[in-house]
Amino acid sequence: MDDVDAVQAQIARNMLTSGDWVTARLDGVLYLEKAPLIYWAMAICYKIFGVHDWSARIPVVVSAIGLAWLTAAFGMWAFGRLAGFYAGLATSTCVGLFLFTRIQIPDVMVAAAMALSMWAFLRTIDYDEPHPQWWAFLFWVSLGTSLLLKSLIGVVFPVAACVVYLLVTRQYRVWKQLRPLTGLLIVIAIAAPWHILATLRNPPYFDLTLHSAPGEYHGFLWFFVMNEQVLRFLNLRYPRDYNTVPRVWFWLFHLIWLFPWSVYFPAVARLSFRPTDRAGKTRLLALCWTGFVLVFFTFSTTQEYYSMPCYPALALLLGSAMAAGGSWVRWGTRVLALILAGCAIAAGTLWFLTRGLATPGDISSALSSNPGAYTLSLGHIEDLNLNSFAYLRAPLLAAAIAFLIGAIGTAFATSRRAFLAAGVMMVLFFQAARMALVVFDPYLSSRPLAEALLRAPEGKLIVDHHYYTFSSVFFYTNRDAWLLNGRFNNLVYGSYAPGAPDIFLNDAQWRELWLGPERFYIVASLPARARLEKLVGADRLNTLAESGGKLILCNQPVQSSRL
C-alpha cells in the first residue's frame, strides 16, 4: 500500500471494525468528502479474505477486468466480433488504465458503470431490442450505483451524454422508453438511504453558504454537496489540497493515456457517425460521451485521471477504426513502429548510461524533491533524474526489450498481427513497470517502517505532518496516532466537527509528551529531524528505523536499523 492508497484501505477497515458503514473516519476524524461504495466493496473483501493490502485491491482489479470485458461486449454488439475484440484490447492494454488503477480510486468503477449505462441506453431505444424494459432497468441501476461511487458526476455524465445524443439525433420523444419516473424511483431506492443516514448522523442538516474557511463546520450535506461538488467545480473548494492540469495538456495527455492505440485516432475521423445503423449510433453516442466529459472538465478542475470515464468510448471508436482498416490505420501502425523504436532506444540508452553508477540504499536517496507537483497524481515523475535511473536498470532493460518487440512486430506484421504484437508489447511493458514500482516501494510506501514499529517495544505513536504522508503506517500497524502539526488538507473539516478526537498536537504539546516518562515514537521525513532536534535536542531522538527518506524516532533508547 502506498501512502495514498492506505487512506482508502484504512477507511474500509474502520467501517468494518466499528460497524459504522455510513460515516467514513480517519484516525477517528470525520472524512466526509467521498461516496462510500468503494469503501463498502473493500470492507466486504476484508470480511471474506481478511484484512490485507491485496484484498483491499480486489474491487479495483475486478472493475478493471469488468471494464475491459464490458467494452469488448459493447463493441461486439455494435460493430462485430473483431471490432469488439480490438476495443477490449485497447481498454485493457492502454497506459492510462494501468497507471490509474494502481492507486485506490473509484474512477475505473465509474468508467465501468458509465459504459454499462451507455450500452443500456442504446439497447433501450433500439427498436430491434426484444427486452428494452430490462435494459432500461439496468440503465437506472447503473446510475444509482454511480451516485454511490462518484456522487453527482456519476449521474451527470451519462445523463448529459444521452441528452446530447437525443438532441443531435432529434429523437425528442424516445426518452419515454427509458421510463424516467420508474427510473427515478430506482435511483432513489439505491442511493437515497446512505445520503439520508449520513445527513442525519452528521448535522446540521441544511446550509447553503458558498463560503468555506478554517474552523467552520456545516455538517455532512453541505460539505458533500456544496463543497465537494459545487465549490470544487468552481475551483473554490476549501481546503485546496489539489492542483489542476493545464487544459490543453489535459486534452493532449489522452494521446499518452490511450497509448499505443492513440496512433489510430486519425482513422476514427474517417468513420461514419450517421445514426442510421447500430454502428453509427454507437459511434455518435461515443462522441457525445467523450465530448461532454472533456468539455465539463475543461471548465472545472482537472486531474490526470478525471477523464477515465471516457476511456471506453474512445476504445470503442478506436476498435471500430482498427477493424475497418484502411490507409490511415496502416499509417498509424507505421508511426507506432517509429515511436516504439524511439522508446526502445531511449530506454536502452538510459540503461547504458547508468550501468556504472552506484546504488547505495534505496531509490529515495537519488531522487530530487518537487513537493509542489505532488498535488497531481503523477507529480512524483518530476523527481526522476539520471542517478535515480540507476536503481531502475532492470526495469529499463525489460522495457527496452518490450519496446523492441513491439517495434519489430508493428513494422513487419500485417495490421491484425501488428495489433497483437502491440498488445503483447504492452503486457511486457506493464511487467517492467511493475518491477519499477517494486523499486519505488520504500519511497512511495511506509510499510518497512510499520514493520519495524510492530517489532519494537510498545509505545504511543505520533505522526509528523499530514496523515496522508504516512498513511500506510496506520494501515499496516492498525494504530491510531497523534498528528503533529497535521491539521490541514483532508482532515481540516472533520477536525472541527462536534466530538472530534483531540489528536492534533503543536510543537509545544509534542515537546512536553516527548520529554515525559512514557515511550513515544514519531514517524517523520528525514529533513524533519533537524526541526525536531531544535525542540528536544539530538540526544532525545533515537532512530528506530530508516527507509525511503523517512524514519521512526523514539524518545527512549532502541535498537536502530536501516531498512
SVG drawing of the C-alpha trace seen along z (x, -y; Angstrom):
<svg xmlns="http://www.w3.org/2000/svg" viewBox="-43 -33 74 48">
<polyline fill="none" stroke="black" stroke-width="0.4" points="0.0,0.0 1.3,-3.4 0.9,-6.4 -2.2,-7.4 -3.9,-4.0 -3.7,-3.2 -6.1,-6.1 -8.9,-4.4 -7.9,-0.9 -7.9,-2.1 -11.3,-3.8 -12.8,-0.5 -11.2,1.3 -12.5,-1.3 -16.0,-0.8 -15.7,3.0 -14.3,2.9 -16.6,0.1 -19.8,1.4 -20.5,-2.2 -20.8,-1.8 -22.3,-5.3 -19.7,-7.7 -16.1,-7.4 -13.3,-8.2 -9.6,-8.5 -7.8,-8.3 -11.2,-9.0 -11.8,-12.2 -14.8,-12.5 -13.9,-12.1 -16.9,-13.2 -15.7,-14.0 -16.1,-10.7 -19.0,-8.4 -18.9,-5.1 -19.3,-2.3 -15.6,-1.7 -15.1,-1.5 -18.0,0.9 -16.5,3.1 -13.1,3.2 -14.7,3.9 -16.7,6.9 -13.4,8.2 -11.8,7.9 -14.7,9.8 -14.3,12.6 -10.5,12.8 -9.2,10.9 -7.5,7.5 -4.6,7.5 -3.2,5.0 -4.0,7.4 -7.6,7.9 -8.1,4.1 -7.2,4.1 -9.7,6.7 -12.6,4.2 -10.4,2.1 -8.9,5.2 -12.3,6.7 -13.6,3.4 -10.7,3.1 -11.3,6.6 -15.0,5.9 -14.4,2.7 -12.3,4.4 -14.9,7.2 -17.8,4.8 -16.1,2.6 -15.4,5.7 -19.0,6.9 -20.4,3.4 -18.1,3.3 -19.2,6.7 -22.8,5.8 -22.3,2.5 -19.6,3.3 -19.0,7.1 -16.7,9.5 -13.4,8.2 -14.0,4.6 -15.3,5.6 -12.1,7.6 -10.0,4.6 -12.0,2.3 -11.4,4.6 -7.7,4.9 -7.4,1.1 -9.0,0.7 -7.1,3.4 -3.7,2.6 -3.7,-1.2 -1.3,-3.2 -4.0,-5.1 -5.8,-2.1 -2.6,-0.7 -1.4,-3.9 -4.7,-4.9 -5.7,-1.6 -2.5,-1.1 -4.0,-3.6 -7.2,-3.1 -9.6,-5.5 -13.1,-4.6 -12.7,-6.1 -12.4,-2.7 -15.6,-1.6 -17.3,-4.8 -16.0,-4.1 -17.4,-0.6 -20.8,-1.9 -20.9,-4.6 -20.1,-2.1 -22.9,0.1 -25.3,-2.8 -24.4,-3.9 -24.9,-0.4 -28.2,0.0 -29.4,-3.3 -28.7,-2.3 -30.4,1.1 -33.4,-0.5 -34.1,-2.8 -33.2,-0.2 -36.4,0.8 -35.0,4.3 -34.3,5.0 -36.6,7.7 -36.4,6.7 -36.0,2.9 -37.6,2.8 -34.8,4.8 -32.1,2.6 -34.0,-0.5 -33.9,1.0 -30.2,1.7 -29.6,-1.9 -31.2,-3.3 -29.5,-0.8 -26.1,-1.8 -27.0,-5.5 -27.9,-4.8 -24.7,-2.8 -22.6,-5.6 -24.1,-8.0 -22.6,-5.9 -19.3,-5.8 -18.6,-9.4 -21.6,-11.4 -23.3,-13.7 -20.7,-13.2 -21.7,-9.6 -25.2,-10.7 -24.4,-14.0 -22.0,-12.4 -24.2,-9.6 -27.4,-11.6 -25.8,-14.6 -24.3,-12.3 -27.7,-10.7 -29.4,-14.1 -26.8,-15.5 -27.2,-12.4 -31.0,-12.7 -30.8,-16.4 -28.3,-15.7 -30.4,-12.9 -33.7,-14.8 -35.3,-11.9 -37.2,-14.2 -39.8,-11.6 -37.8,-8.5 -36.8,-9.3 -40.2,-7.9 -38.8,-4.4 -36.4,-4.8 -39.4,-5.0 -37.9,-8.1 -40.4,-8.1 -39.8,-4.4 -36.1,-5.0 -36.0,-7.9 -37.6,-5.7 -34.9,-3.1 -32.1,-5.6 -33.6,-7.0 -34.1,-3.5 -30.4,-2.7 -28.7,-6.0 -31.0,-7.9 -30.7,-5.7 -27.0,-6.4 -27.3,-10.1 -30.2,-10.4 -28.4,-8.5 -25.2,-10.4 -27.0,-13.7 -29.0,-12.7 -25.9,-11.4 -23.7,-14.4 -25.8,-17.6 -26.5,-20.4 -28.8,-19.3 -29.1,-22.3 -26.6,-25.1 -26.4,-26.9 -23.4,-29.1 -20.8,-29.3 -18.1,-30.2 -15.6,-27.7 -12.8,-28.5 -10.8,-27.0 -12.7,-26.4 -16.1,-26.2 -18.3,-23.1 -21.6,-23.0 -22.4,-19.2 -22.2,-16.4 -24.7,-17.6 -23.0,-21.0 -19.5,-19.5 -20.5,-16.6 -22.7,-18.6 -21.7,-22.3 -18.0,-22.0 -17.2,-18.8 -19.5,-19.3 -20.3,-23.0 -17.2,-24.7 -14.8,-22.1 -16.3,-22.7 -15.8,-26.4 -12.3,-25.8 -13.2,-27.4 -13.2,-24.3 -11.5,-24.5 -9.2,-23.1 -7.4,-23.3 -5.4,-20.1 -5.3,-19.5 -3.8,-21.1 -5.1,-21.3 -3.5,-20.2 -3.5,-22.9 -6.5,-22.4 -4.5,-21.9 -2.4,-19.3 -5.5,-17.7 -6.7,-17.0 -3.4,-16.1 -2.4,-13.7 -5.0,-11.3 -2.5,-10.5 -0.5,-9.0 -3.3,-7.6 -4.7,-5.7 -1.2,-4.7 -0.3,-2.7 -3.7,-2.7 -4.0,-6.5 -2.0,-6.4 -5.2,-5.3 -7.2,-8.4 -6.8,-9.9 -8.5,-6.8 -11.5,-7.4 -12.3,-10.7 -12.9,-8.7 -15.7,-6.6 -19.4,-7.3 -21.2,-8.9 -24.6,-8.9 -27.1,-7.3 -28.6,-5.1 -27.5,-1.8 -26.2,-0.3 -22.6,-1.1 -23.3,-4.7 -25.4,-5.2 -22.7,-3.8 -20.0,-6.0 -22.2,-9.1 -23.0,-8.3 -19.3,-7.7 -18.5,-11.1 -21.2,-12.8 -20.0,-10.8 -16.3,-11.8 -17.1,-15.3 -19.2,-16.1 -16.7,-14.6 -13.8,-16.6 -15.7,-19.8 -17.0,-19.5 -13.5,-19.3 -12.2,-22.0 -14.4,-24.4 -13.6,-22.8 -10.6,-21.5 -8.6,-18.8 -6.5,-15.9 -4.9,-13.4 -7.3,-10.6 -10.6,-12.6 -11.4,-11.7 -11.2,-7.9 -15.0,-7.6 -14.5,-8.4 -11.8,-5.7 -14.4,-3.1 -15.9,-5.5 -12.5,-6.2 -11.7,-2.5 -15.0,-1.8 -14.1,-4.3 -10.5,-3.0 -11.7,0.6 -14.1,-0.3 -11.4,-2.1 -8.9,0.7 -11.4,3.3 -12.3,1.1 -8.7,0.9 -7.6,-1.4 -4.7,-3.6 -5.0,-5.7 -4.7,-2.6 -1.7,-1.4 0.0,-4.8 -0.9,-4.7 0.9,-1.3 4.0,-2.7 4.0,-5.7 3.7,-3.4 6.6,-1.3 8.8,-4.5 7.6,-5.6 8.3,-2.2 11.8,-2.1 12.5,-5.5 11.3,-4.3 13.5,-1.2 16.5,-3.4 15.7,-5.8 15.3,-3.0 18.4,-1.2 20.4,-4.5 19.3,-5.2 20.3,-1.6 23.7,-2.1 24.4,-5.5 23.6,-4.2 25.3,-0.9 28.3,-2.1 26.5,-4.3 26.5,-3.2 23.1,-2.5 23.6,-2.8 20.5,-2.5 17.1,-2.8 16.0,-5.0 14.9,-7.8 18.5,-8.9 18.8,-9.6 15.5,-11.3 15.1,-15.1 12.3,-16.8 9.4,-18.7 6.6,-18.9 4.7,-21.5 4.0,-18.8 2.6,-16.2 -0.9,-17.5 -1.1,-15.9 -1.5,-12.1 1.7,-11.7 3.7,-14.5 6.4,-12.3 7.6,-11.7 9.4,-15.1 11.6,-13.6 13.4,-11.3 16.9,-12.1 19.8,-10.2 21.1,-8.9 17.7,-7.6 17.5,-5.6 20.5,-3.7 18.1,-2.0 15.9,-1.1 18.4,0.7 16.4,4.0 13.1,2.3 14.7,0.2 16.2,3.3 12.9,5.1 11.1,2.0 13.7,1.7 13.1,5.4 9.3,4.9 9.5,1.8 11.9,3.5 9.5,6.5 6.6,4.0 8.7,2.1 9.6,5.2 6.1,6.6 4.4,3.4 7.0,2.7 6.9,6.1 3.5,7.6 0.1,7.1 -2.5,5.0 -4.1,7.8 -0.8,9.3 0.6,5.8 -2.3,5.1 -1.5,8.4 2.2,7.5 1.4,4.1 -0.8,5.9 1.9,8.3 4.4,5.5 2.2,3.6 1.8,6.7 5.6,7.0 5.9,3.3 3.5,3.5 5.7,6.1 8.7,3.7 6.6,1.0 5.7,3.4 9.4,4.1 9.9,0.3 7.1,-0.1 8.8,2.5 12.0,0.4 9.9,-2.7 8.1,-0.9 10.2,-2.2 9.7,-5.7 6.0,-5.6 5.1,-3.4 5.9,-3.4 5.4,0.4 9.0,1.1 8.7,-1.5 5.4,0.1 7.0,3.5 9.9,2.1 7.3,0.5 5.5,3.7 8.7,5.4 9.6,2.6 8.6,2.3 5.1,1.0 4.8,-2.8 2.4,-5.5 2.6,-6.7 2.9,-10.3 2.9,-11.1 4.7,-14.3 2.8,-16.5 -0.1,-15.1 -1.9,-11.8 -1.6,-11.1 2.2,-11.3 2.5,-8.1 -0.9,-6.6 0.5,-3.1 1.9,-3.1 -1.7,-3.4 -2.8,-0.6 0.0,1.9 0.0,1.3 -3.7,0.7 -3.0,-2.0 -4.4,-5.4 -1.9,-8.2 -1.5,-11.9 -0.7,-14.2 2.0,-16.8 1.1,-20.0 -1.3,-17.8 -4.5,-19.8 -4.7,-20.7 -5.9,-19.4 -8.3,-16.4 -8.6,-16.3 -9.3,-20.0 -13.1,-20.0 -13.8,-16.9 -11.4,-18.1 -13.9,-20.9 -16.9,-18.6 -18.6,-18.2 -17.0,-15.4 -13.9,-15.3 -11.0,-13.5 -8.2,-15.6 -5.4,-14.2 -3.7,-17.3 -0.5,-18.5 1.5,-21.7 5.3,-21.8 4.9,-22.7 2.5,-19.9 4.7,-17.4 7.8,-18.5 6.0,-18.0 5.0,-14.5 8.3,-13.6 10.3,-14.7 8.0,-12.8 8.5,-9.3 6.3,-7.4 7.7,-5.8 6.7,-7.6 7.5,-7.0 7.3,-9.6 7.3,-8.9 8.8,-11.8 10.6,-12.6 14.4,-12.8 14.5,-16.6 12.2,-17.0 14.8,-15.6 16.6,-19.0 13.4,-20.8 12.7,-18.2 16.3,-18.4 15.8,-22.1 12.7,-21.3 14.0,-18.4 17.8,-18.0 19.6,-15.4 20.1,-13.1 16.4,-12.6 15.9,-11.4 16.8,-7.7 16.4,-6.2 14.4,-3.0 14.3,-2.6 15.0,-4.5 13.6,-3.8 12.6,-5.6 13.6,-9.0 11.5,-8.5 12.3,-7.4 10.9,-6.4 12.3,-8.1 11.9,-7.2 12.3,-9.2 14.0,-6.2 16.9,-4.1 16.1,-1.5 18.0,0.9 18.4,-1.0 18.0,0.5 18.3,-0.9 15.7,0.9"/>
</svg>
